Amino acid sequence: MDATLSFLNLAGAIALLLWGVHMAQSGVQRAFGPDLRRFLTRALDNRIKAAAAGLGVTAVLQSSTATGLMVASFANAGFVALVPALAAMLGANVGTTLIVQALSFDVSRVSPPLLVAGVAMFRTGGARTRDLGRIAIGLGLMLIALPKLLEIITPYEDVPSLRILMGGIATDRLISTIFGALLAWAAHSSVAVALLVMSFTAKGVIPLNAALALIVGANIGTALNPLFEGARGGDIAGRRVVVGNVVTRLAGAAVALPLLSLIGVNLVQAEPNLSRAVADFHTAFNLVLALAFLPLLTPLARFVERVMPAPVAAADPNRPLYLDEGALDAPSIALGHAAREALRMVDVLDSMIDGAAEALRRRDREAIARARRMDDVLDALNGEIRRYLTRLDPESLTDEEHSRAEAILKFCFNLESAGDVVERNIASFVARQLKRGAELTPDGDREIDSAFEAVRANLRSAASVFMTGDKRAARVLSQQKAEFRRREADAVKAHFASLREEAGLTRVSPLDLLRDIKRLNDHLIAGAAYPVLESAGELMSSRIVDDGGDVVS
C-alpha cells in the first residue's frame, strides 16, 4: 500500500511539473506569440542573426518545438532559405536550456508569490494580463514540483527495486540515450526531462554519466516531435528544416556519447553540485553544436536537399497543401496555415465562375463538366480546414484567435456555399440552355458577362477583406449587394418589356441566371464583409423599418 501511494505521489509530482511547463509555455505563446513571430521573420536573413533570433525567441517561449514550428512554416511559405532556418534551430536549441539553468538554482521560495500573483492576474485582468498570470502560475507549479520530487525520492533512493531499475538504465549509454529520447518525445519537452534528470542525479538515484546520456537522449527526443507530428502535412521545405535539426542532434550524440566518462570527470571538478553539472552539460552540448555547425550549414543544407528532393508527382487538388499538423500546438501559426488554405478555395471558386461563364459564352459542355468537378475540390478543402481548426485546443486560444478561427470557418463555409450555387444552379442553367439550343438576347449576353466580371471582382475583394480585416474595404464590398439588387430589378423590367415584343422561340431571359449570380455574390459578402463589420459594430441586425419609421437594429 505504501509503495502504491509513493508511486502515485511520484507520478503526481511529475504530472505537476509537466503541467507547469505546459502552462508557462502556452501563456508565453498566447501573450507574445504573434510579436515573437514577426520578430523572427525580420531576423531570418543570415545565419548569425537567425541563430541569435532563435535563441532569444526560444528563451522567451521556453520551447524549441514552438520556435521550430514557426521556422518550418516560414520555410513552407518560401520566406526563408534552408541555411538560415537551420541556423535559427541551432539557436533555439541553446535557448531552451536557459530556463533549465535558471531552475537549477534554489528558487523554490519564489513559488508562493508567483502563484498568488498569477491567480490574481488570471482572475481579474484582461486577455494579456491573464496570459501573464498563466505564465506565473506555470512557473510557480514547476518550482513546487521540483522540491516535491526530491522529497518523494529521498526515502526510496536506497530501495533495491529502484536501484535495479535505474541501474538497468544506467548500464549502457545507448540504453540511457534511447530512454531519454523516449521520455522527451512523450513529454513534448526537453525542459521537463532535464529537470527530472537533475532531481534524480542530485539524490544519487542515477550516476552522473547516465544522467548525461539521458540529457543527450532528451535533446534528440525533443527534435523528433515536429518530425513525427508534421510528417502528415506541410511542404518539403519545412520538413527539411526539421530533418536537418535532427541530423545535428544525432551528430552531436555520436561525438558526445564515447566521451561521457571524460566529460563527467572534468565536469565534476568544475562543478561539484551534480544538479548544476547536469544543467551545465545540457547548455554546453547545445552551445558546442551551434558553434560547430554554423560554418557547416551550407553543406548540411545540400545534403538534406539531396536526401529529400522536391516531389515531382502531380498534386491532388483535393489535398490541403498548408495545413501543417505540427503547427497545432502554436495557434497563431495554425490559423495562418488555415487562412492560406482558404485562399486556395478562392482560386478554385474563381476558376469555377470563369468556367461557367466560358461555357455559356462558347457553348462548351466540357467547361461545364470541369466547373462541376471543381465543386468537389471546394467541399474537400472546406472539410479539411474545418477538421484542422476544430483540433486546436480552445484553452490555448486568445480571444483574438477565437475570433479569427470563427472568421475563417465562416469564410470557408460561404465559399463552399457559393460553389454549390455555381454547380447546382448556374452550371445547370447553362447545361439546360445548351441542351435546348436556346440563346440569350444580345442585351442579355452583355448583362450576364458584366455580372460574371463583377462577381469575380467581388471575389478578389472578399479575399482581400478576409486577409486584412479592413473596415473600409468591407463597407465597399457590402455595398455591392445593393448593386446586384439593382441589376436584378433592371433585368425584371427588361424581361417584362421583352414579353411585349416579338422574339425568337430560342431566345431566353437572363433573369434566372442573374438571380443565381446575385446569390453567389451574397455568399461572398456574408463570408468576408459581414464578420468584419459585425466585429466593428457597424452591422445592423435587421433592415426592417419599425412603426416609427426607423430601421430596426
C-alpha positions in Angstrom: 0.0 0.0 0.0 2.8 2.4 0.9 4.6 1.6 -2.3 1.4 2.3 -4.3 0.9 5.6 -2.6 4.5 6.6 -3.1 4.2 5.7 -6.8 1.1 7.8 -7.1 2.8 10.7 -5.3 5.8 10.4 -7.7 3.5 10.3 -10.7 1.6 13.3 -9.4 4.8 15.4 -8.8 5.9 14.6 -12.4 2.5 15.5 -13.7 2.6 18.7 -11.8 6.0 19.5 -13.4 4.7 18.7 -16.9 1.6 20.8 -16.4 3.6 23.7 -15.0 5.9 23.6 -18.1 2.8 23.5 -20.4 1.1 26.4 -18.7 4.2 28.6 -18.8 4.8 27.8 -22.5 1.2 28.3 -23.5 1.0 31.5 -21.6 4.0 32.9 -23.4 2.7 31.8 -26.8 -0.7 33.4 -26.2 0.8 36.7 -24.8 3.8 37.2 -27.1 3.5 34.6 -29.9 2.5 36.9 -32.8 5.1 39.6 -31.8 7.8 37.0 -31.5 6.8 35.5 -34.9 7.1 39.0 -36.5 10.5 39.5 -34.8 11.7 36.1 -36.0 10.6 36.8 -39.6 12.6 40.0 -39.7 15.8 38.3 -38.4 16.0 35.4 -40.8 18.1 37.0 -43.4 21.5 35.5 -42.5 22.7 32.6 -40.3 24.2 34.7 -37.4 21.2 36.9 -36.9 18.9 33.8 -37.4 20.8 31.8 -34.7 20.6 34.8 -32.3 16.9 35.3 -33.0 16.2 31.6 -32.5 18.0 31.7 -29.1 16.1 34.8 -28.0 12.6 33.7 -29.1 13.1 30.2 -27.6 14.4 31.7 -24.3 11.0 33.6 -24.0 8.8 30.8 -25.4 10.6 28.1 -23.3 10.1 25.7 -26.2 12.4 24.9 -29.1 9.5 22.9 -30.7 7.3 26.1 -30.9 10.2 28.0 -32.5 10.8 25.1 -34.9 7.2 25.2 -36.0 7.5 28.9 -36.7 10.7 28.5 -38.7 9.2 25.5 -40.6 6.1 27.5 -41.5 8.3 30.3 -42.9 10.2 27.8 -44.9 7.0 26.3 -46.3 5.9 29.7 -47.3 9.2 30.4 -49.0 10.1 33.3 -46.7 13.4 31.8 -45.5 16.1 29.7 -47.1 17.2 26.4 -45.6 20.5 27.6 -44.2 19.2 30.5 -42.0 16.3 28.2 -41.0 18.7 25.6 -39.7 20.7 28.4 -38.0 17.6 29.5 -36.2 17.1 26.0 -35.0 20.6 25.8 -33.6 20.0 29.0 -31.7 16.6 27.6 -30.5 18.3 24.5 -29.1 20.6 26.7 -27.0 17.7 29.0 -25.9 15.7 26.1 -24.5 18.5 25.4 -22.0 18.4 28.8 -20.3 15.2 28.1 -18.3 16.9 24.8 -17.1 19.9 26.9 -16.0 17.6 29.3 -14.0 15.7 26.5 -12.3 18.9 24.6 -11.4 19.4 27.1 -8.6 17.3 27.0 -5.4 14.5 29.4 -6.3 11.6 27.4 -4.6 10.9 30.3 -2.2 9.7 32.3 -5.2 6.8 29.9 -6.0 4.2 31.2 -3.5 4.5 34.8 -4.7 4.3 33.6 -8.3 1.2 31.6 -7.6 -0.6 34.4 -5.7 0.3 37.0 -8.4 -0.6 34.6 -11.2 -4.0 33.7 -9.8 -4.8 37.3 -9.2 -3.8 38.3 -12.7 -5.6 35.4 -14.2 -8.9 36.1 -12.5 -9.1 39.9 -12.7 -7.1 41.0 -15.7 -7.7 41.4 -19.4 -6.5 39.0 -22.1 -2.8 39.9 -22.0 -2.9 40.1 -18.1 -4.5 36.6 -17.9 -1.8 35.2 -20.2 0.9 36.7 -17.9 -0.9 35.2 -15.0 -0.8 31.8 -16.7 3.0 32.2 -17.1 3.4 33.0 -13.4 1.2 30.1 -12.3 3.1 27.7 -14.6 6.5 28.8 -13.1 5.1 28.5 -9.6 3.9 25.0 -10.2 7.3 24.0 -11.6 9.0 25.4 -8.6 6.7 23.4 -6.3 7.1 20.2 -8.3 10.9 20.1 -8.2 11.4 20.0 -4.4 8.4 17.7 -4.2 10.2 15.2 -6.4 13.3 15.4 -4.2 11.1 14.9 -1.1 9.5 11.8 -2.6 12.7 10.3 -3.9 14.8 10.8 -0.8 13.3 8.0 1.4 13.5 5.5 -1.5 16.9 6.3 -3.0 18.3 3.1 -1.5 15.3 0.8 -2.2 16.7 -2.2 -4.2 14.0 -2.2 -6.8 14.5 1.4 -7.7 18.3 0.8 -7.8 17.8 -2.2 -10.1 15.6 -0.2 -12.4 17.9 2.8 -12.6 20.9 0.5 -12.7 19.4 -1.2 -15.8 19.0 2.1 -17.5 22.5 3.3 -16.5 24.3 0.1 -17.5 24.6 1.2 -21.1 24.9 4.7 -22.5 22.9 3.8 -25.6 20.1 2.5 -23.5 20.1 5.7 -21.4 20.1 7.8 -24.5 17.2 5.9 -26.0 15.3 6.1 -22.7 15.9 9.9 -22.5 14.7 10.4 -26.1 11.5 8.4 -25.4 10.9 10.5 -22.3 11.3 13.8 -24.1 9.2 12.6 -27.0 6.4 11.5 -24.7 6.6 14.7 -22.6 7.0 17.0 -25.6 9.6 18.9 -23.6 13.3 18.6 -23.1 13.0 21.1 -20.2 10.8 18.8 -18.1 13.0 15.8 -18.7 16.2 17.8 -17.9 14.7 19.0 -14.6 13.6 15.4 -13.8 17.1 14.1 -14.5 18.6 16.8 -12.4 16.4 15.8 -9.5 17.3 12.1 -9.7 21.0 12.9 -10.1 21.0 15.3 -7.1 19.7 12.4 -4.9 22.1 9.8 -6.2 19.4 7.7 -7.8 21.3 7.7 -11.1 25.0 8.3 -11.7 26.3 11.4 -13.5 27.4 9.6 -16.6 23.9 8.0 -17.1 22.4 11.4 -16.4 24.5 13.0 -19.2 23.4 10.2 -21.6 19.8 10.8 -20.7 20.3 14.6 -21.4 21.7 13.7 -24.8 18.7 11.5 -25.5 16.3 14.2 -24.4 17.9 16.6 -26.9 17.2 14.0 -29.6 13.7 13.3 -28.4 12.5 16.8 -28.4 13.7 17.1 -32.1 11.6 14.1 -33.0 8.2 15.7 -32.0 7.9 18.0 -35.0 9.3 15.3 -37.3 6.6 12.8 -36.4 3.8 15.2 -35.9 4.5 17.2 -39.1 5.1 14.2 -41.3 1.4 14.1 -42.5 1.3 17.7 -43.6 3.5 20.6 -44.6 5.7 21.3 -47.6 9.0 19.6 -48.3 10.8 22.8 -47.3 9.5 22.7 -43.7 10.3 19.0 -43.4 13.9 19.7 -44.5 14.3 22.1 -41.6 13.1 19.5 -39.1 15.2 16.7 -40.5 18.3 19.0 -40.6 17.8 19.7 -36.9 17.6 16.0 -36.1 20.8 15.4 -38.1 22.7 17.9 -36.0 21.4 16.4 -32.7 22.4 12.8 -33.9 25.8 14.0 -34.9 26.3 15.7 -31.6 25.2 12.5 -29.8 27.6 10.4 -31.9 30.5 12.6 -30.8 29.5 13.1 -27.1 28.5 9.6 -26.1 32.0 8.0 -26.3 33.4 10.9 -24.4 30.9 11.0 -21.5 33.3 9.5 -18.9 35.9 12.1 -19.6 33.3 14.8 -19.8 31.8 13.7 -16.4 35.2 13.7 -14.6 36.1 17.2 -15.8 32.5 18.4 -15.2 32.5 17.3 -11.5 35.9 19.1 -10.9 34.5 22.3 -12.3 31.0 22.0 -10.7 30.7 19.7 -7.7 26.9 20.3 -7.5 25.6 17.4 -9.6 22.3 19.0 -10.4 24.1 22.1 -11.7 26.6 19.9 -13.5 23.7 18.3 -15.5 22.3 21.7 -16.4 25.8 22.9 -17.5 26.2 19.9 -19.7 22.8 20.5 -21.2 23.7 24.0 -22.2 27.3 23.2 -23.3 26.1 20.3 -25.5 23.8 22.6 -27.5 26.2 25.6 -27.5 29.1 23.4 -28.9 26.7 22.0 -31.5 25.7 25.5 -32.6 29.3 26.7 -32.8 30.4 23.6 -34.7 27.6 23.5 -37.2 27.1 27.2 -38.0 30.1 27.2 -40.5 28.9 23.8 -41.9 25.3 24.7 -42.6 25.7 25.1 -46.4 27.0 21.6 -47.0 24.4 20.3 -44.5 21.7 22.0 -46.4 22.9 20.5 -49.6 23.0 17.0 -48.0 19.4 17.4 -46.7 18.1 18.7 -50.1 19.8 15.7 -51.8 18.3 13.2 -49.4 14.9 14.9 -49.5 14.4 16.1 -53.1 11.2 18.0 -54.1 8.4 15.7 -55.2 7.6 15.7 -58.9 4.3 13.8 -58.7 1.1 15.6 -59.7 -0.6 17.3 -56.8 -4.0 16.1 -55.8 -6.3 19.2 -55.8 -8.4 17.8 -53.0 -5.4 17.5 -50.7 -4.6 20.5 -48.5 -1.2 22.0 -49.0 -0.7 24.2 -46.0 -2.4 22.5 -43.0 0.7 21.5 -41.1 -0.3 19.1 -38.3 2.8 20.0 -36.3 1.6 23.7 -36.0 -1.5 22.8 -34.0 0.5 23.5 -30.8 1.1 27.1 -31.9 -2.4 28.5 -32.7 -1.2 31.7 -34.3 0.8 29.7 -36.8 -2.0 27.1 -37.4 -4.5 29.9 -38.1 -2.1 31.4 -40.7 -1.9 28.0 -42.4 -5.7 27.7 -42.4 -6.1 31.2 -43.9 -3.7 30.4 -46.6 -5.6 27.2 -47.4 -8.8 29.3 -47.6 -7.2 31.4 -50.3 -6.8 28.2 -52.3 -10.6 27.9 -52.1 -10.9 31.4 -53.5 -8.8 30.4 -56.5 -10.9 27.2 -57.1 -14.1 29.2 -56.9 -12.8 31.8 -59.3 -11.9 29.0 -61.8 -15.5 27.6 -61.4 -17.1 31.0 -62.1 -14.8 31.6 -65.1 -15.5 28.1 -66.4 -19.3 28.6 -66.2 -19.0 32.0 -67.9 -16.8 30.5 -70.6 -19.2 27.5 -71.1 -22.1 30.0 -71.7 -20.1 32.2 -74.0 -18.6 29.4 -76.1 -21.4 26.9 -75.6 -18.8 24.4 -74.3 -20.2 21.3 -72.5 -16.7 20.2 -71.3 -16.3 23.5 -69.5 -19.5 22.9 -67.6 -18.2 19.4 -66.5 -14.9 20.9 -65.3 -16.7 23.6 -63.3 -18.9 21.0 -61.6 -15.8 18.8 -60.7 -14.2 21.7 -59.0 -17.1 21.9 -56.5 -15.8 18.6 -55.1 -12.4 20.3 -54.5 -14.2 23.1 -52.6 -16.1 20.6 -50.5 -12.9 18.6 -49.7 -10.8 21.7 -48.8 -13.6 23.2 -46.6 -13.9 19.9 -44.7 -10.1 19.7 -44.2 -9.9 23.2 -42.9 -12.9 22.7 -40.6 -11.3 19.5 -39.1 -7.9 21.2 -38.8 -9.3 24.2 -36.8 -11.5 22.1 -34.6 -8.4 20.2 -33.4 -7.0 23.4 -31.9 -7.1 23.4 -28.1 -9.7 26.1 -27.1 -7.9 26.8 -23.9 -4.8 27.8 -25.7 -6.5 30.4 -27.9 -6.7 34.1 -27.1 -9.9 36.0 -27.7 -8.5 37.4 -30.9 -7.5 33.9 -32.1 -11.0 32.6 -31.3 -12.5 35.4 -33.5 -10.0 34.6 -36.3 -10.9 30.9 -36.2 -14.6 31.7 -36.5 -14.0 34.2 -39.3 -12.0 31.5 -41.2 -14.8 28.9 -40.8 -17.5 31.4 -41.9 -15.4 32.4 -44.9 -14.8 28.8 -46.0 -18.4 27.8 -45.4 -19.7 30.7 -47.6 -17.1 29.9 -50.3 -18.4 26.3 -50.3 -22.0 27.5 -50.5 -21.1 29.8 -53.4 -19.6 26.8 -55.1 -22.8 24.9 -54.6 -24.7 27.8 -56.3 -22.3 27.6 -59.3 -22.5 23.8 -59.5 -26.3 23.3 -58.8 -27.8 26.4 -60.3 -25.6 28.3 -62.7 -24.0 25.2 -64.4 -27.4 23.5 -64.5 -28.9 26.6 -66.2 -26.2 26.7 -68.8 -26.4 23.0 -69.4 -30.2 23.2 -70.0 -29.8 26.1 -72.4 -27.2 24.2 -74.4 -29.4 21.1 -74.5 -32.3 23.1 -75.8 -30.3 25.1 -78.2 -31.6 28.3 -76.6 -29.6 31.5 -76.6 -29.7 34.7 -74.6 -30.6 38.0 -76.3 -27.6 40.2 -77.2 -28.5 42.6 -74.3 -28.8 39.6 -72.0 -25.4 38.3 -73.1 -23.8 41.6 -72.2 -25.6 41.8 -68.9 -24.6 38.3 -67.8 -21.0 38.9 -68.9 -21.0 42.1 -66.9 -22.4 40.3 -63.8 -19.8 37.5 -64.1 -17.0 40.0 -64.2 -18.5 41.9 -61.3 -18.8 38.9 -59.1 -15.2 37.8 -59.9 -14.0 41.2 -58.9 -16.0 41.0 -55.7 -14.4 37.6 -55.0 -11.0 39.1 -55.2 -12.1 42.0 -52.9 -13.6 39.4 -50.5 -10.2 37.6 -50.3 -8.5 40.9 -49.5 -11.0 41.8 -46.8 -10.7 38.3 -45.3 -6.9 38.6 -45.0 -6.7 42.3 -43.9 -9.9 42.8 -42.0 -10.1 46.4 -43.4 -13.4 48.0 -42.4 -13.4 50.5 -45.3 -12.9 47.7 -47.8 -15.6 45.6 -46.1 -18.1 48.5 -46.4 -17.3 48.9 -50.1 -17.8 45.2 -50.7 -21.1 45.1 -48.8 -22.4 47.9 -51.0 -22.1 45.5 -53.9 -25.2 43.8 -52.6 -27.3 46.8 -53.5 -25.6 46.9 -56.9 -26.7 43.4 -57.6 -30.3 44.1 -56.4 -30.3 47.0 -59.0 -29.1 44.6 -61.7 -31.9 42.2 -60.8 -34.5 44.9 -60.8 -33.3 46.1 -64.3 -33.4 42.5 -65.6 -37.0 42.1 -64.3 -38.1 45.3 -66.2 -36.3 44.2 -69.3 -37.9 40.8 -69.1 -41.4 42.2 -68.9 -40.6 44.6 -71.8 -39.4 41.7 -73.9 -42.8 39.9 -73.4 -44.4 42.7 -75.4 -42.1 42.3 -78.4 -41.7 39.6 -81.0 -38.8 37.2 -80.1 -37.4 34.0 -81.5 -38.5 30.9 -79.7 -35.0 30.0 -78.7 -34.3 33.4 -77.0 -34.5 33.3 -73.2 -34.3 35.8 -70.5 -31.2 36.1 -68.3 -33.3 36.8 -65.2 -33.0 33.3 -63.6 -29.2 33.2 -64.2 -28.8 36.8 -62.9 -30.6 35.8 -59.7 -28.2 32.9 -59.2 -25.2 35.1 -59.7 -26.7 37.5 -57.1 -27.0 34.6 -54.6 -23.4 33.8 -55.4 -22.4 37.4 -54.6 -24.4 37.4 -51.4 -22.3 34.5 -50.1 -19.1 36.4 -50.8 -20.3 39.4 -48.8 -21.6 37.3 -45.9 -18.4 35.4 -45.7 -15.9 38.3 -45.8 -17.5 41.7 -45.3 -20.1 40.9 -42.6 -17.8 39.4 -40.0 -15.5 42.4 -40.2 -18.4 44.9 -40.0 -20.0 42.9 -37.2 -16.9 42.9 -35.1 -16.6 46.7 -35.6 -20.2 47.2 -34.5 -21.2 48.5 -37.9 -23.6 45.7 -38.9 -27.3 46.1 -38.1 -29.3 43.0 -37.1 -32.2 43.9 -39.4 -33.1 46.1 -42.4 -36.8 46.1 -41.5 -38.3 49.5 -40.7 -40.4 49.7 -37.5 -43.7 51.6 -37.0 -41.8 54.8 -36.1 -40.0 54.8 -39.5 -36.6 53.9 -38.0 -34.6 50.9 -39.1 -34.7 48.1 -36.5 -31.1 47.4 -35.3 
